[in-house]
Amino acid sequence: TVLERLVREYPGQVRVVVKHVPLDASCNPWANPHPGACKATAAALCAARQGHYWEMHDWLFLDQAEIDDNNVAAKIAEIGAKVGVDAAALESCMTEPAILDQIQ
């Protein structure tokens, strides 16, 4: 991606900062509905612990039109398998209060 190329071509000069603001009322009551966004954000943060943040992030964005409250867990598991995260560790991480605190 362009972002990856900029970071690679300008080491020490470009810093990527990601701000998570899922538009999902289950973790941000002020937000407009965006079904599954909080769980998807948690999945990306937990995938980061395994060194797979960007892969999870990119797949979640690619599949976002197909994700809703009814299938978000299945889509996260499917994407996690694609990017090579440990499923049990991902699932455990996603229930940690610290992850929800970070999102909020």
C-alpha positions in Angstrom: 0.0 0.0 0.0 1.0 3.6 -0.3 1.2 3.9 3.5 3.6 0.9 3.7 5.8 2.4 1.0 6.0 5.8 2.7 7.0 4.2 6.0 9.6 2.0 4.2 11.0 4.9 2.1 11.2 7.4 4.9 12.4 5.5 8.0 12.3 7.6 11.1 10.4 10.4 9.3 6.9 8.9 9.0 5.0 7.6 12.0 1.6 5.8 11.7 -0.9 6.5 14.4 -4.2 4.6 14.4 -7.1 6.0 16.3 -9.9 3.4 17.0 -13.4 5.0 17.0 -15.8 2.1 16.2 -19.2 3.5 15.3 -20.9 0.8 17.3 -23.2 1.6 20.3 -22.2 -1.5 22.1 -18.9 0.1 23.1 -19.5 3.7 22.3 -23.0 4.7 23.2 -22.8 8.1 21.4 -22.1 6.4 18.1 -24.3 5.8 15.1 -24.9 2.1 14.5 -22.1 0.3 12.7 -22.8 -3.4 13.5 -19.8 -5.4 14.6 -17.4 -2.5 14.7 -16.4 -2.9 18.4 -15.7 -6.6 18.0 -13.8 -6.0 14.8 -11.7 -3.3 16.5 -11.0 -5.7 19.4 -10.0 -8.4 16.9 -7.5 -6.0 15.2 -6.0 -4.9 18.5 -5.7 -8.5 19.7 -4.2 -9.6 16.3 -1.6 -6.9 16.9 -0.4 -8.8 20.0 0.5 -11.6 17.6 2.1 -9.3 15.0 -0.8 -9.4 12.6 -2.5 -6.0 13.1 -2.4 -4.7 9.6 -3.4 -8.0 8.0 -6.4 -8.3 10.3 -7.2 -4.6 9.8 -7.0 -4.8 6.0 -9.2 -7.9 5.7 -11.8 -6.5 8.1 -12.1 -3.4 6.0 -12.3 -5.4 2.8 -15.1 -7.5 4.3 -16.9 -4.8 6.2 -20.0 -4.8 4.0 -20.5 -8.5 4.8 -20.0 -8.1 8.6 -23.0 -7.5 10.9 -23.9 -8.3 14.5 -25.1 -11.8 13.6 -21.9 -13.0 11.8 -19.1 -10.8 13.2 -17.6 -13.6 15.4 -17.6 -16.1 12.4 -16.0 -13.4 10.1 -13.3 -12.6 12.7 -12.5 -16.3 13.0 -12.4 -16.7 9.2 -10.1 -13.7 8.8 -8.0 -14.7 11.8 -7.4 -18.1 10.1 -6.4 -16.3 6.8 -3.9 -14.1 8.5 -2.4 -16.8 10.8 -3.4 -15.7 14.3 -3.9 -18.2 17.1 -7.7 -18.5 17.4 -7.8 -19.3 21.1 -5.5 -16.4 22.0 -7.5 -14.1 19.8 -10.8 -15.1 21.4 -9.4 -14.9 24.9 -7.9 -11.4 24.2 -11.1 -10.1 22.9 -12.8 -10.6 26.2 -10.2 -8.7 28.2 -11.6 -5.5 29.9 -8.4 -3.7 28.9 -9.2 -4.1 25.3 -12.7 -2.6 25.7 -11.1 0.2 27.7 -8.6 0.9 24.9 -11.4 1.0 22.4 -13.6 3.3 24.5 
